[in-house]
């Protein structure tokens, strides 16, 4: 794509930002539309390219999808038309793998491109495939895609314990089981807020699902939408991204649109580090610049642990530590390729096993950098806005995949940030 993001940093930000609907909630719910008969509405849908990719896949499979005013989606499932998901769109978004559940439920076989998305380290779908194998499916992995087909009848009851609380495998298993003819007990599940959102959506369509700690019990049945209306919650990672931006260069920044329980685990950690966070109400906080942070050791882990999606942005905040901050990741242990890009801004680091040490950097300098994925892109935006002078982010399309109007929201706070079409050499404002 002929587009870069140009930033003029060094200015303090002030004002209020309302975050958009949750990316990590809407994508699995869109995948779940394959197992829900009839029509329904999703409100507060983020205007991001990953949503458009998923919609394109749904339409190929036979789902009717229309955009309505005020970020609302209308979806109608009158029956699937295909079990082939070998489209280029599937390689663009990781959540496309969740379409397996609905297609296999309907046809008993499916072919799908191996999912792409962010380049943040190995993310195999072995837990997904292990679930289907327990249900009587076999699979073959070819170069670039996987074929799955049923070879024997599924059991009436199934108990499965995940070796690791995988978000994707938990979602896949919930979507398939909720509309099947079996009773499934899933143990050691992921329980991220986005999984709870998926469960709430399915229950609104008649699903029988119980959650107790990390155990989820599902009694499969036919699911009917009946013009159900589901309101997507605000995006907690976007909320926390702007929280860190306020801590970096905020004169007074108010961030709103996310229920407190979804982000309390992180806000409490940030307050211990010295970030000035003031509660406004149950969905809003006020943040001011933090000039020096306490040293920290943060380990990204499954919810309610520190979110892996936030740790690249924490590396930027780590430049303000008293002397050093340690970041480790138990979810994606190799998610540290972004550090070489941050180094161009003057952020100093040392690699550790499954992590890194961020050293205090007194002043960040402008740089030309490359977004490797959505969250690297967000970290580079934070660094670029902190550095005094003009920076450019190449491959900035990644930001459009996960952040709705991030440039407009930052400009409303007083920042200078624009997408530039390099083919036309003109600013693109959306």
BAFI-481369 format. One record per residue (C-alpha): residue number from 1; residue in three letters; x, y, z. Coordinates in steps of 0.2 Angstrom, whole numbers, plus 5000, padded with zeros to 4 digits. Example, Ala and Ser with C-alpha at 12.3 -4.5 7.8 and 13.67 -1.06 7.14 Angstrom:
REM BAFI-481369
r resi=1 | resn=Ala | x=5062 | y=4978 | z=5039
r resi=2 | resn=Ser | x=5068 | y=4995 | z=5036
REM end
This chain:
REM BAFI-481369
r resi=1 | resn=Unk | x=5000 | y=5000 | z=5000
r resi=2 | resn=Unk | x=5006 | y=5017 | z=4995
r resi=3 | resn=Unk | x=5003 | y=5025 | z=5012
r resi=4 | resn=Unk | x=5014 | y=5031 | z=5027
r resi=5 | resn=Unk | x=5009 | y=5039 | z=5043
r resi=6 | resn=Unk | x=5018 | y=5056 | z=5046
r resi=7 | resn=Unk | x=5019 | y=5062 | z=5064
r resi=8 | resn=Unk | x=5026 | y=5079 | z=5071
r resi=9 | resn=Unk | x=5029 | y=5075 | z=5089
r resi=10 | resn=Unk | x=5034 | y=5084 | z=5105
r resi=11 | resn=Unk | x=5017 | y=5093 | z=5109
r resi=12 | resn=Unk | x=5007 | y=5090 | z=5125
r resi=13 | resn=Unk | x=4990 | y=5082 | z=5122
r resi=14 | resn=Unk | x=4974 | y=5087 | z=5130
r resi=15 | resn=Unk | x=4956 | y=5083 | z=5128
r resi=16 | resn=Unk | x=4944 | y=5068 | z=5128
r resi=17 | resn=Unk | x=4944 | y=5053 | z=5117
r resi=18 | resn=Unk | x=4930 | y=5040 | z=5116
r resi=19 | resn=Unk | x=4936 | y=5023 | z=5111
r resi=20 | resn=Unk | x=4928 | y=5013 | z=5097
r resi=21 | resn=Unk | x=4920 | y=4995 | z=5098
r resi=22 | resn=Unk | x=4931 | y=4980 | z=5102
r resi=23 | resn=Unk | x=4940 | y=4973 | z=5088
r resi=24 | resn=Unk | x=4944 | y=4957 | z=5098
r resi=25 | resn=Unk | x=4925 | y=4955 | z=5102
r resi=26 | resn=Unk | x=4918 | y=4959 | z=5085
r resi=27 | resn=Unk | x=4928 | y=4946 | z=5075
r resi=28 | resn=Unk | x=4923 | y=4930 | z=5084
r resi=29 | resn=Unk | x=4905 | y=4936 | z=5085
r resi=30 | resn=Unk | x=4905 | y=4939 | z=5066
r resi=31 | resn=Unk | x=4912 | y=4921 | z=5065
r resi=32 | resn=Unk | x=4898 | y=4915 | z=5076
r resi=33 | resn=Unk | x=4885 | y=4921 | z=5064
r resi=34 | resn=Unk | x=4888 | y=4905 | z=5054
r resi=35 | resn=Unk | x=4880 | y=4895 | z=5068
r resi=36 | resn=Unk | x=4865 | y=4907 | z=5071
r resi=37 | resn=Unk | x=4850 | y=4906 | z=5060
r resi=38 | resn=Unk | x=4840 | y=4921 | z=5055
r resi=39 | resn=Unk | x=4845 | y=4939 | z=5057
r resi=40 | resn=Unk | x=4853 | y=4950 | z=5070
r resi=41 | resn=Unk | x=4861 | y=4967 | z=5073
r resi=42 | resn=Unk | x=4878 | y=4972 | z=5080
r resi=43 | resn=Unk | x=4880 | y=4990 | z=5086
r resi=44 | resn=Unk | x=4896 | y=5000 | z=5090
r resi=45 | resn=Unk | x=4906 | y=4990 | z=5077
r resi=46 | resn=Unk | x=4923 | y=4997 | z=5074
r resi=47 | resn=Unk | x=4927 | y=5004 | z=5056
r resi=48 | resn=Unk | x=4943 | y=4994 | z=5054
r resi=49 | resn=Unk | x=4950 | y=4984 | z=5039
r resi=50 | resn=Unk | x=4950 | y=4967 | z=5049
r resi=51 | resn=Unk | x=4931 | y=4969 | z=5050
r resi=52 | resn=Unk | x=4930 | y=4972 | z=5032
r resi=53 | resn=Unk | x=4940 | y=4956 | z=5028
r resi=54 | resn=Unk | x=4929 | y=4946 | z=5039
r resi=55 | resn=Unk | x=4913 | y=4952 | z=5031
r resi=56 | resn=Unk | x=4920 | y=4948 | z=5014
r resi=57 | resn=Unk | x=4923 | y=4930 | z=5020
r resi=58 | resn=Unk | x=4905 | y=4929 | z=5027
r resi=59 | resn=Unk | x=4898 | y=4935 | z=5011
r resi=60 | resn=Unk | x=4907 | y=4922 | z=5001
r resi=61 | resn=Unk | x=4900 | y=4909 | z=5013
r resi=62 | resn=Unk | x=4882 | y=4915 | z=5011
r resi=63 | resn=Unk | x=4879 | y=4927 | z=5025
r resi=64 | resn=Unk | x=4870 | y=4943 | z=5020
r resi=65 | resn=Unk | x=4879 | y=4958 | z=5028
r resi=66 | resn=Unk | x=4874 | y=4977 | z=5027
r resi=67 | resn=Unk | x=4881 | y=4992 | z=5035
r resi=68 | resn=Unk | x=4868 | y=5003 | z=5044
r resi=69 | resn=Unk | x=4870 | y=5021 | z=5051
r resi=70 | resn=Unk | x=4879 | y=5023 | z=5068
r resi=71 | resn=Unk | x=4892 | y=5009 | z=5066
r resi=72 | resn=Unk | x=4878 | y=4996 | z=5065
r resi=73 | resn=Unk | x=4879 | y=4980 | z=5056
r resi=74 | resn=Unk | x=4865 | y=4970 | z=5049
r resi=75 | resn=Unk | x=4868 | y=4951 | z=5047
r resi=76 | resn=Unk | x=4856 | y=4937 | z=5040
r resi=77 | resn=Unk | x=4860 | y=4919 | z=5040
r resi=78 | resn=Unk | x=4848 | y=4909 | z=5029
r resi=79 | resn=Unk | x=4860 | y=4895 | z=5026
r resi=80 | resn=Unk | x=4878 | y=4893 | z=5021
r resi=81 | resn=Unk | x=4882 | y=4891 | z=5003
r resi=82 | resn=Unk | x=4900 | y=4885 | z=5003
r resi=83 | resn=Unk | x=4913 | y=4876 | z=5014
r resi=84 | resn=Unk | x=4928 | y=4883 | z=5005
r resi=85 | resn=Unk | x=4937 | y=4897 | z=5014
r resi=86 | resn=Unk | x=4952 | y=4897 | z=5003
r resi=87 | resn=Unk | x=4951 | y=4916 | z=5000
r resi=88 | resn=Unk | x=4965 | y=4928 | z=5001
r resi=89 | resn=Unk | x=4955 | y=4938 | z=5014
r resi=90 | resn=Unk | x=4957 | y=4923 | z=5026
r resi=91 | resn=Unk | x=4976 | y=4925 | z=5026
r resi=92 | resn=Unk | x=4974 | y=4943 | z=5031
r resi=93 | resn=Unk | x=4966 | y=4941 | z=5048
r resi=94 | resn=Unk | x=4969 | y=4929 | z=5061
r resi=95 | resn=Unk | x=4951 | y=4927 | z=5067
r resi=96 | resn=Unk | x=4947 | y=4919 | z=5050
r resi=97 | resn=Unk | x=4951 | y=4902 | z=5057
r resi=98 | resn=Unk | x=4936 | y=4903 | z=5068
r resi=99 | resn=Unk | x=4925 | y=4901 | z=5053
r resi=100 | resn=Unk | x=4930 | y=4883 | z=5054
r resi=101 | resn=Unk | x=4917 | y=4880 | z=5068
r resi=102 | resn=Unk | x=4902 | y=4886 | z=5058
r resi=103 | resn=Unk | x=4907 | y=4878 | z=5041
r resi=104 | resn=Unk | x=4911 | y=4861 | z=5049
r resi=105 | resn=Unk | x=4895 | y=4861 | z=5059
r resi=106 | resn=Unk | x=4885 | y=4864 | z=5043
r resi=107 | resn=Unk | x=4895 | y=4853 | z=5030
r resi=108 | resn=Unk | x=4906 | y=4841 | z=5040
r resi=109 | resn=Unk | x=4921 | y=4847 | z=5030
r resi=110 | resn=Unk | x=4930 | y=4863 | z=5026
r resi=111 | resn=Unk | x=4946 | y=4870 | z=5018
r resi=112 | resn=Unk | x=4953 | y=4886 | z=5024
r resi=113 | resn=Unk | x=4969 | y=4896 | z=5022
r resi=114 | resn=Unk | x=4981 | y=4895 | z=5036
r resi=115 | resn=Unk | x=4977 | y=4911 | z=5046
r resi=116 | resn=Unk | x=4988 | y=4926 | z=5044
r resi=117 | resn=Unk | x=4987 | y=4943 | z=5054
r resi=118 | resn=Unk | x=5000 | y=4950 | z=5065
r resi=119 | resn=Unk | x=5018 | y=4944 | z=5064
r resi=120 | resn=Unk | x=5021 | y=4942 | z=5082
r resi=121 | resn=Unk | x=5028 | y=4924 | z=5083
r resi=122 | resn=Unk | x=5022 | y=4906 | z=5081
r resi=123 | resn=Unk | x=5003 | y=4905 | z=5083
r resi=124 | resn=Unk | x=4999 | y=4887 | z=5078
r resi=125 | resn=Unk | x=4981 | y=4881 | z=5077
r resi=126 | resn=Unk | x=4985 | y=4864 | z=5085
r resi=127 | resn=Unk | x=4973 | y=4867 | z=5100
r resi=128 | resn=Unk | x=4959 | y=4870 | z=5087
r resi=129 | resn=Unk | x=4963 | y=4855 | z=5077
r resi=130 | resn=Unk | x=4964 | y=4844 | z=5093
r resi=131 | resn=Unk | x=4947 | y=4849 | z=5098
r resi=132 | resn=Unk | x=4940 | y=4844 | z=5081
r resi=133 | resn=Unk | x=4949 | y=4828 | z=5081
r resi=134 | resn=Unk | x=4940 | y=4823 | z=5098
r resi=135 | resn=Unk | x=4924 | y=4826 | z=5089
r resi=136 | resn=Unk | x=4928 | y=4813 | z=5075
r resi=137 | resn=Unk | x=4937 | y=4825 | z=5062
r resi=138 | resn=Unk | x=4953 | y=4822 | z=5053
r resi=139 | resn=Unk | x=4964 | y=4835 | z=5045
r resi=140 | resn=Unk | x=4978 | y=4838 | z=5033
r resi=141 | resn=Unk | x=4989 | y=4853 | z=5032
r resi=142 | resn=Unk | x=4995 | y=4858 | z=5015
r resi=143 | resn=Unk | x=5006 | y=4872 | z=5010
r resi=144 | resn=Unk | x=4996 | y=4887 | z=5014
r resi=145 | resn=Unk | x=4979 | y=4879 | z=5019
r resi=146 | resn=Unk | x=4971 | y=4865 | z=5030
r resi=147 | resn=Unk | x=4958 | y=4853 | z=5025
r resi=148 | resn=Unk | x=4946 | y=4846 | z=5039
r resi=149 | resn=Unk | x=4933 | y=4832 | z=5037
r resi=150 | resn=Unk | x=4923 | y=4821 | z=5048
r resi=151 | resn=Unk | x=4927 | y=4803 | z=5048
r resi=152 | resn=Unk | x=4916 | y=4796 | z=5062
r resi=153 | resn=Unk | x=4901 | y=4802 | z=5072
r resi=154 | resn=Unk | x=4904 | y=4814 | z=5086
r resi=155 | resn=Unk | x=4902 | y=4808 | z=5104
r resi=156 | resn=Unk | x=4886 | y=4814 | z=5114
r resi=157 | resn=Unk | x=4897 | y=4821 | z=5128
r resi=158 | resn=Unk | x=4915 | y=4828 | z=5127
r resi=159 | resn=Unk | x=4927 | y=4834 | z=5140
r resi=160 | resn=Unk | x=4943 | y=4843 | z=5135
r resi=161 | resn=Unk | x=4956 | y=4851 | z=5144
r resi=162 | resn=Unk | x=4967 | y=4864 | z=5135
r resi=163 | resn=Unk | x=4986 | y=4863 | z=5139
r resi=164 | resn=Unk | x=4986 | y=4882 | z=5139
r resi=165 | resn=Unk | x=4971 | y=4894 | z=5140
r resi=166 | resn=Unk | x=4971 | y=4898 | z=5121
r resi=167 | resn=Unk | x=4959 | y=4912 | z=5117
r resi=168 | resn=Unk | x=4957 | y=4907 | z=5099
r resi=169 | resn=Unk | x=4954 | y=4888 | z=5103
r resi=170 | resn=Unk | x=4942 | y=4893 | z=5117
r resi=171 | resn=Unk | x=4932 | y=4903 | z=5105
r resi=172 | resn=Unk | x=4932 | y=4890 | z=5091
r resi=173 | resn=Unk | x=4926 | y=4877 | z=5104
r resi=174 | resn=Unk | x=4912 | y=4888 | z=5110
r resi=175 | resn=Unk | x=4906 | y=4892 | z=5093
r resi=176 | resn=Unk | x=4905 | y=4874 | z=5087
r resi=177 | resn=Unk | x=4898 | y=4867 | z=5103
r resi=178 | resn=Unk | x=4885 | y=4880 | z=5106
r resi=179 | resn=Unk | x=4875 | y=4874 | z=5090
r resi=180 | resn=Unk | x=4880 | y=4856 | z=5090
r resi=181 | resn=Unk | x=4870 | y=4840 | z=5097
r resi=182 | resn=Unk | x=4883 | y=4837 | z=5111
r resi=183 | resn=Unk | x=4887 | y=4842 | z=5129
r resi=184 | resn=Unk | x=4904 | y=4849 | z=5130
r resi=185 | resn=Unk | x=4915 | y=4853 | z=5146
r resi=186 | resn=Unk | x=4930 | y=4864 | z=5142
r resi=187 | resn=Unk | x=4943 | y=4865 | z=5155
r resi=188 | resn=Unk | x=4958 | y=4877 | z=5157
r resi=189 | resn=Unk | x=4949 | y=4890 | z=5146
r resi=190 | resn=Unk | x=4954 | y=4907 | z=5142
r resi=191 | resn=Unk | x=4942 | y=4919 | z=5150
r resi=192 | resn=Unk | x=4947 | y=4936 | z=5142
r resi=193 | resn=Unk | x=4933 | y=4949 | z=5142
r resi=194 | resn=Unk | x=4931 | y=4946 | z=5123
r resi=195 | resn=Unk | x=4927 | y=4928 | z=5127
r resi=196 | resn=Unk | x=4913 | y=4933 | z=5139
r resi=197 | resn=Unk | x=4906 | y=4945 | z=5126
r resi=198 | resn=Unk | x=4905 | y=4930 | z=5113
r resi=199 | resn=Unk | x=4896 | y=4920 | z=5126
r resi=200 | resn=Unk | x=4884 | y=4934 | z=5130
r resi=201 | resn=Unk | x=4880 | y=4936 | z=5111
r resi=202 | resn=Unk | x=4877 | y=4917 | z=5109
r resi=203 | resn=Unk | x=4866 | y=4916 | z=5125
r resi=204 | resn=Unk | x=4856 | y=4930 | z=5118
r resi=205 | resn=Unk | x=4853 | y=4919 | z=5103
r resi=206 | resn=Unk | x=4847 | y=4905 | z=5114
r resi=207 | resn=Unk | x=4864 | y=4896 | z=5118
r resi=208 | resn=Unk | x=4865 | y=4886 | z=5134
r resi=209 | resn=Unk | x=4882 | y=4890 | z=5141
r resi=210 | resn=Unk | x=4889 | y=4891 | z=5159
r resi=211 | resn=Unk | x=4905 | y=4898 | z=5165
r resi=212 | resn=Unk | x=4914 | y=4894 | z=5182
r resi=213 | resn=Unk | x=4932 | y=4900 | z=5183
r resi=214 | resn=Unk | x=4941 | y=4893 | z=5169
r resi=215 | resn=Unk | x=4928 | y=4879 | z=5165
r resi=216 | resn=Unk | x=4915 | y=4882 | z=5152
r resi=217 | resn=Unk | x=4900 | y=4869 | z=5150
r resi=218 | resn=Unk | x=4890 | y=4870 | z=5134
r resi=219 | resn=Unk | x=4874 | y=4860 | z=5130
r resi=220 | resn=Unk | x=4872 | y=4862 | z=5111
r resi=221 | resn=Unk | x=4856 | y=4867 | z=5103
r resi=222 | resn=Unk | x=4849 | y=4876 | z=5088
r resi=223 | resn=Unk | x=4852 | y=4895 | z=5089
r resi=224 | resn=Unk | x=4840 | y=4908 | z=5082
r resi=225 | resn=Unk | x=4844 | y=4926 | z=5081
r resi=226 | resn=Unk | x=4826 | y=4933 | z=5081
r resi=227 | resn=Unk | x=4832 | y=4951 | z=5076
r resi=228 | resn=Unk | x=4843 | y=4951 | z=5091
r resi=229 | resn=Unk | x=4853 | y=4967 | z=5094
r resi=230 | resn=Unk | x=4870 | y=4966 | z=5103
r resi=231 | resn=Unk | x=4880 | y=4981 | z=5108
r resi=232 | resn=Unk | x=4898 | y=4978 | z=5107
r resi=233 | resn=Unk | x=4908 | y=4985 | z=5122
r resi=234 | resn=Unk | x=4923 | y=4997 | z=5120
r resi=235 | resn=Unk | x=4940 | y=4991 | z=5115
r resi=236 | resn=Unk | x=4950 | y=4989 | z=5130
r resi=237 | resn=Unk | x=4967 | y=4988 | z=5121
r resi=238 | resn=Unk | x=4963 | y=5005 | z=5112
r resi=239 | resn=Unk | x=4957 | y=5012 | z=5129
r resi=240 | resn=Unk | x=4974 | y=5007 | z=5137
r resi=241 | resn=Unk | x=4984 | y=5013 | z=5122
r resi=242 | resn=Unk | x=4977 | y=5030 | z=5124
r resi=243 | resn=Unk | x=4980 | y=5028 | z=5143
r resi=244 | resn=Unk | x=4998 | y=5026 | z=5140
r resi=245 | resn=Unk | x=4999 | y=5040 | z=5128
r resi=246 | resn=Unk | x=4992 | y=5051 | z=5141
r resi=247 | resn=Unk | x=5005 | y=5045 | z=5153
r resi=248 | resn=Unk | x=5018 | y=5049 | z=5140
r resi=249 | resn=Unk | x=5013 | y=5067 | z=5135
r resi=250 | resn=Unk | x=4996 | y=5071 | z=5142
r resi=251 | resn=Unk | x=4993 | y=5088 | z=5149
r resi=252 | resn=Unk | x=4976 | y=5081 | z=5154
r resi=253 | resn=Unk | x=4968 | y=5067 | z=5144
r resi=254 | resn=Unk | x=4951 | y=5059 | z=5147
r resi=255 | resn=Unk | x=4949 | y=5042 | z=5140
r resi=256 | resn=Unk | x=4931 | y=5034 | z=5140
r resi=257 | resn=Unk | x=4920 | y=5021 | z=5133
r resi=258 | resn=Unk | x=4926 | y=5005 | z=5142
r resi=259 | resn=Unk | x=4919 | y=4997 | z=5158
r resi=260 | resn=Unk | x=4931 | y=4998 | z=5172
r resi=261 | resn=Unk | x=4931 | y=4979 | z=5176
r resi=262 | resn=Unk | x=4939 | y=4976 | z=5159
r resi=263 | resn=Unk | x=4954 | y=4986 | z=5162
r resi=264 | resn=Unk | x=4956 | y=4987 | z=5181
r resi=265 | resn=Unk | x=4970 | y=4974 | z=5181
r resi=266 | resn=Unk | x=4981 | y=4985 | z=5170
r resi=267 | resn=Unk | x=4976 | y=5002 | z=5178
r resi=268 | resn=Unk | x=4981 | y=4996 | z=5195
r resi=269 | resn=Unk | x=4998 | y=4990 | z=5189
r resi=270 | resn=Unk | x=5001 | y=5007 | z=5180
r resi=271 | resn=Unk | x=4996 | y=5017 | z=5196
r resi=272 | resn=Unk | x=5009 | y=5006 | z=5206
r resi=273 | resn=Unk | x=5022 | y=5012 | z=5193
r resi=274 | resn=Unk | x=5018 | y=5030 | z=5197
r resi=275 | resn=Unk | x=5006 | y=5034 | z=5182
r resi=276 | resn=Unk | x=4993 | y=5048 | z=5187
r resi=277 | resn=Unk | x=4976 | y=5040 | z=5184
r resi=278 | resn=Unk | x=4960 | y=5048 | z=5191
r resi=279 | resn=Unk | x=4944 | y=5040 | z=5190
r resi=280 | resn=Unk | x=4930 | y=5050 | z=5182
r resi=281 | resn=Unk | x=4916 | y=5037 | z=5182
r resi=282 | resn=Unk | x=4914 | y=5018 | z=5178
r resi=283 | resn=Unk | x=4919 | y=5020 | z=5160
r resi=284 | resn=Unk | x=4931 | y=5035 | z=5160
r resi=285 | resn=Unk | x=4948 | y=5040 | z=5168
r resi=286 | resn=Unk | x=4959 | y=5055 | z=5167
r resi=287 | resn=Unk | x=4978 | y=5054 | z=5164
r resi=288 | resn=Unk | x=4992 | y=5066 | z=5166
r resi=289 | resn=Unk | x=5010 | y=5065 | z=5160
r resi=290 | resn=Unk | x=5021 | y=5054 | z=5171
r resi=291 | resn=Unk | x=5039 | y=5061 | z=5171
r resi=292 | resn=Unk | x=5047 | y=5046 | z=5180
r resi=293 | resn=Unk | x=5041 | y=5029 | z=5182
r resi=294 | resn=Unk | x=5046 | y=5016 | z=5196
r resi=295 | resn=Unk | x=5056 | y=5002 | z=5190
r resi=296 | resn=Unk | x=5045 | y=4987 | z=5184
r resi=297 | resn=Unk | x=5044 | y=4969 | z=5180
r resi=298 | resn=Unk | x=5029 | y=4965 | z=5169
r resi=299 | resn=Unk | x=5024 | y=4948 | z=5163
r resi=300 | resn=Unk | x=5011 | y=4946 | z=5149
r resi=301 | resn=Unk | x=5000 | y=4932 | z=5153
r resi=302 | resn=Unk | x=4982 | y=4926 | z=5150
r resi=303 | resn=Unk | x=4968 | y=4937 | z=5158
r resi=304 | resn=Unk | x=4967 | y=4943 | z=5171
r resi=305 | resn=Unk | x=4986 | y=4945 | z=5168
r resi=306 | resn=Unk | x=4994 | y=4959 | z=5159
r resi=307 | resn=Unk | x=4988 | y=4958 | z=5140
r resi=308 | resn=Unk | x=5001 | y=4953 | z=5128
r resi=309 | resn=Unk | x=4993 | y=4966 | z=5115
r resi=310 | resn=Unk | x=4999 | y=4980 | z=5126
r resi=311 | resn=Unk | x=5017 | y=4975 | z=5130
r resi=312 | resn=Unk | x=5024 | y=4984 | z=5114
r resi=313 | resn=Unk | x=5017 | y=5000 | z=5120
r resi=314 | resn=Unk | x=5023 | y=4997 | z=5138
r resi=315 | resn=Unk | x=5041 | y=4997 | z=5130
r resi=316 | resn=Unk | x=5038 | y=5015 | z=5125
r resi=317 | resn=Unk | x=5032 | y=5020 | z=5142
r resi=318 | resn=Unk | x=5047 | y=5010 | z=5149
r resi=319 | resn=Unk | x=5058 | y=5024 | z=5142
r resi=320 | resn=Unk | x=5053 | y=5034 | z=5157
r resi=321 | resn=Unk | x=5058 | y=5022 | z=5171
r resi=322 | resn=Unk | x=5069 | y=5027 | z=5185
r resi=323 | resn=Unk | x=5083 | y=5015 | z=5178
r resi=324 | resn=Unk | x=5075 | y=4999 | z=5170
r resi=325 | resn=Unk | x=5060 | y=4990 | z=5167
r resi=326 | resn=Unk | x=5058 | y=4971 | z=5162
r resi=327 | resn=Unk | x=5045 | y=4965 | z=5150
r resi=328 | resn=Unk | x=5042 | y=4946 | z=5148
r resi=329 | resn=Unk | x=5028 | y=4937 | z=5138
r resi=330 | resn=Unk | x=5021 | y=4920 | z=5142
r resi=331 | resn=Unk | x=5008 | y=4921 | z=5128
r resi=332 | resn=Unk | x=5019 | y=4925 | z=5113
r resi=333 | resn=Unk | x=5037 | y=4923 | z=5120
r resi=334 | resn=Unk | x=5045 | y=4929 | z=5104
r resi=335 | resn=Unk | x=5035 | y=4945 | z=5102
r resi=336 | resn=Unk | x=5049 | y=4957 | z=5103
r resi=337 | resn=Unk | x=5054 | y=4961 | z=5085
r resi=338 | resn=Unk | x=5047 | y=4978 | z=5087
r resi=339 | resn=Unk | x=5062 | y=4983 | z=5098
r resi=340 | resn=Unk | x=5073 | y=4986 | z=5083
r resi=341 | resn=Unk | x=5060 | y=4999 | z=5077
r resi=342 | resn=Unk | x=5059 | y=5008 | z=5094
r resi=343 | resn=Unk | x=5078 | y=5008 | z=5095
r resi=344 | resn=Unk | x=5078 | y=5020 | z=5080
r resi=345 | resn=Unk | x=5069 | y=5033 | z=5092
r resi=346 | resn=Unk | x=5083 | y=5031 | z=5105
r resi=347 | resn=Unk | x=5074 | y=5018 | z=5116
r resi=348 | resn=Unk | x=5088 | y=5007 | z=5124
r resi=349 | resn=Unk | x=5085 | y=4989 | z=5127
r resi=350 | resn=Unk | x=5093 | y=4972 | z=5131
r resi=351 | resn=Unk | x=5086 | y=4956 | z=5126
r resi=352 | resn=Unk | x=5082 | y=4943 | z=5139
r resi=353 | resn=Unk | x=5075 | y=4925 | z=5138
r resi=354 | resn=Unk | x=5057 | y=4927 | z=5133
r resi=355 | resn=Unk | x=5058 | y=4946 | z=5136
r resi=356 | resn=Unk | x=5068 | y=4962 | z=5137
r resi=357 | resn=Unk | x=5075 | y=4975 | z=5148
r resi=358 | resn=Unk | x=5070 | y=4993 | z=5144
r resi=359 | resn=Unk | x=5083 | y=5006 | z=5150
r resi=360 | resn=Unk | x=5079 | y=5024 | z=5154
r resi=361 | resn=Unk | x=5080 | y=5036 | z=5139
r resi=362 | resn=Unk | x=5080 | y=5054 | z=5143
r resi=363 | resn=Unk | x=5075 | y=5061 | z=5126
r resi=364 | resn=Unk | x=5067 | y=5052 | z=5111
r resi=365 | resn=Unk | x=5072 | y=5057 | z=5093
r resi=366 | resn=Unk | x=5062 | y=5057 | z=5078
r resi=367 | resn=Unk | x=5064 | y=5042 | z=5066
r resi=368 | resn=Unk | x=5058 | y=5033 | z=5050
r resi=369 | resn=Unk | x=5051 | y=5016 | z=5056
r resi=370 | resn=Unk | x=5041 | y=5002 | z=5050
r resi=371 | resn=Unk | x=5025 | y=4995 | z=5058
r resi=372 | resn=Unk | x=5027 | y=4976 | z=5058
r resi=373 | resn=Unk | x=5009 | y=4973 | z=5065
r resi=374 | resn=Unk | x=4995 | y=4982 | z=5073
r resi=375 | resn=Unk | x=5002 | y=4984 | z=5091
r resi=376 | resn=Unk | x=5020 | y=4988 | z=5084
r resi=377 | resn=Unk | x=5011 | y=5002 | z=5074
r resi=378 | resn=Unk | x=5003 | y=5008 | z=5090
r resi=379 | resn=Unk | x=5019 | y=5008 | z=5100
r resi=380 | resn=Unk | x=5028 | y=5018 | z=5085
r resi=381 | resn=Unk | x=5014 | y=5031 | z=5086
r resi=382 | resn=Unk | x=5017 | y=5033 | z=5104
r resi=383 | resn=Unk | x=5035 | y=5035 | z=5102
r resi=384 | resn=Unk | x=5033 | y=5047 | z=5087
r resi=385 | resn=Unk | x=5022 | y=5058 | z=5096
r resi=386 | resn=Unk | x=5034 | y=5058 | z=5111
r resi=387 | resn=Unk | x=5049 | y=5062 | z=5100
r resi=388 | resn=Unk | x=5051 | y=5081 | z=5096
r resi=389 | resn=Unk | x=5051 | y=5083 | z=5077
r resi=390 | resn=Unk | x=5045 | y=5073 | z=5062
r resi=391 | resn=Unk | x=5043 | y=5054 | z=5061
r resi=392 | resn=Unk | x=5036 | y=5043 | z=5048
r resi=393 | resn=Unk | x=5029 | y=5026 | z=5050
r resi=394 | resn=Unk | x=5029 | y=5014 | z=5034
r resi=395 | resn=Unk | x=5017 | y=5000 | z=5032
r resi=396 | resn=Unk | x=5005 | y=5010 | z=5042
r resi=397 | resn=Unk | x=4990 | y=5001 | z=5035
r resi=398 | resn=Unk | x=4992 | y=4989 | z=5050
r resi=399 | resn=Unk | x=4985 | y=5003 | z=5061
r resi=400 | resn=Unk | x=4969 | y=5003 | z=5051
r resi=401 | resn=Unk | x=4967 | y=4985 | z=5054
r resi=402 | resn=Unk | x=4965 | y=4987 | z=5073
r resi=403 | resn=Unk | x=4962 | y=5006 | z=5077
r resi=404 | resn=Unk | x=4947 | y=5015 | z=5071
r resi=405 | resn=Unk | x=4951 | y=5033 | z=5066
r resi=406 | resn=Unk | x=4967 | y=5034 | z=5077
r resi=407 | resn=Unk | x=4974 | y=5049 | z=5068
r resi=408 | resn=Unk | x=4958 | y=5059 | z=5070
r resi=409 | resn=Unk | x=4956 | y=5055 | z=5088
r resi=410 | resn=Unk | x=4974 | y=5060 | z=5091
r resi=411 | resn=Unk | x=4972 | y=5076 | z=5081
r resi=412 | resn=Unk | x=4957 | y=5080 | z=5092
r resi=413 | resn=Unk | x=4969 | y=5080 | z=5107
r resi=414 | resn=Unk | x=4981 | y=5092 | z=5099
r resi=415 | resn=Unk | x=4993 | y=5080 | z=5090
r resi=416 | resn=Unk | x=4999 | y=5081 | z=5073
r resi=417 | resn=Unk | x=4997 | y=5065 | z=5064
r resi=418 | resn=Unk | x=4992 | y=5061 | z=5046
r resi=419 | resn=Unk | x=4991 | y=5047 | z=5034
r resi=420 | resn=Unk | x=5000 | y=5051 | z=5018
r resi=421 | resn=Unk | x=4996 | y=5043 | z=5001
r resi=422 | resn=Unk | x=5014 | y=5043 | z=4994
r resi=423 | resn=Unk | x=5008 | y=5039 | z=4976
r resi=424 | resn=Unk | x=4998 | y=5055 | z=4976
r resi=425 | resn=Unk | x=5009 | y=5064 | z=4989
r resi=426 | resn=Unk | x=4993 | y=5070 | z=4998
r resi=427 | resn=Unk | x=4986 | y=5069 | z=5015
r resi=428 | resn=Unk | x=4972 | y=5056 | z=5017
r resi=429 | resn=Unk | x=4959 | y=5061 | z=5031
r resi=430 | resn=Unk | x=4945 | y=5048 | z=5034
REM end
